């Protein structure tokens, strides 16, 4: 089992930055690809970013590419999402997720699917004021 706890959300003005953290406990964090998703009110959950278990490959949604950066610190069992140049449309609850498999990174498109993840955090609210 893997438990995930997100933090770092808040209220920020458009153009500002936030860094989200996701602290993991449980089995084999350093062997799991991690993902970030978000869900805005009235909308479906959507993919934001994924980072390979080794940290050397990342994949982003087109809407955040060039503005958001995913990273991880495996000894600290933590994954991060640095969000820059925030826009009002980035307002959402942000979730981190852990791959159900170990040591696997199939492709960016595969890990953009929520179905590839078996564990989810409770989410952290990000609100961007325009």
N, C-alpha and C positions, 0 to 999 in steps of 0.2 A: 504494500500500500504506500501511497505517496500523499502527503498533505501539503497544500500550497496556500500561502498567505500573501496577498498583494498589499502594497502600501505605496504611498507617495502621491496619490491623487489629490485633487484640490481645485480651487478656482484660480484661473490665470487669464490675463488679457490676451487678446489675439496678438500673435507675433512673439509671445513669450515661450518659455520652456518649462518642462517638468521632467523628472526622472522617476519612473515607476520601478519598484523592486518587487520581486516575487521570491519569498523564502520557502525553501522546500525541506521537508523532513520525510524520512522513510527510506525506501529501498532504491539504491542505485541511481541517484540523481545525475551523477556525472556520466551515466550511460544513456540518458534519455534526451532525445530531441525535445526542445521546448517551443511552445508557441504562445503568441499573444493574439487575443481576439477582442472585439469590442461590440457593444450593443447599445444603440441609441434608442430613445423612447419611440415605440411604435414601429421599430425596424427589427429585422432579423440580425442575429449575431453574425459578424463578419470578420474575416481573417485580417490581421494586421502584419504580423511578422513571425518568422520561425528561425530558430538557431539550432544548428546541428549539435549533437551531444558533445562533440569535441570543441565546439566554439569557432571552428574555422570556416564555416559556411553559414550564410544567412540568406533569407528570402523575404521579400516585402510585397505587400499590396501596392499597386500602382499609385493609389491615393496618398501613400505616406512615403514613397521612395524618395530619398534625398533629404527628407526631414526627420525621419525616425531612424534610430539605430538600436538594434538588439545586441546585447552582450551577456556574458555569463562569467561567473567566478565559481568554478566547480569546488575548490576547497571550502568556499563559504556556502555552498549549496544555494546559490542565489543567481537569478537571472534578472536582467535589467532591460528597460525600454527607455531610452533617451528620446524625448520628443521636443523638437525645436520648431520654430516658425508655426506655432499652433494656430489653427483656424477654428472658427465657430463650429464648423462641421465635424471637428474632431471630438466634440462633446459626446460622451458616452460612458458607460461602465466598461472598464477594461478588465479582462480576465487573462490570467496565465493558465497554461495547460501543459501537461506532461504526456509524452508519448507512452502508449501502453506497451510498446516493445523496447527492448534494450539494444543499444549499439547500432541502431538503424537510422539511416537517412536515405530515403528512397529518391525523393526529388522535391523541389520546392512546391510544385503543384500538389503533390501528395500530401505534404504537411500543411498545406493551406486549407485542408478539409478538417472540419471539427471531428469527424469520425475517426481520424487517426490518433486522437488523444483519448486517454483513458482516465485522466485525473484533471480536475479543475479547481481553481480557487474560487473564493466567494465574490471577487471583484472589487474594484476601487473606482470611485466616481471621478471623472475628469470633466470639468466644466470650463469652456473657453468663452469668455465674453467678448463681444465684438464692439 
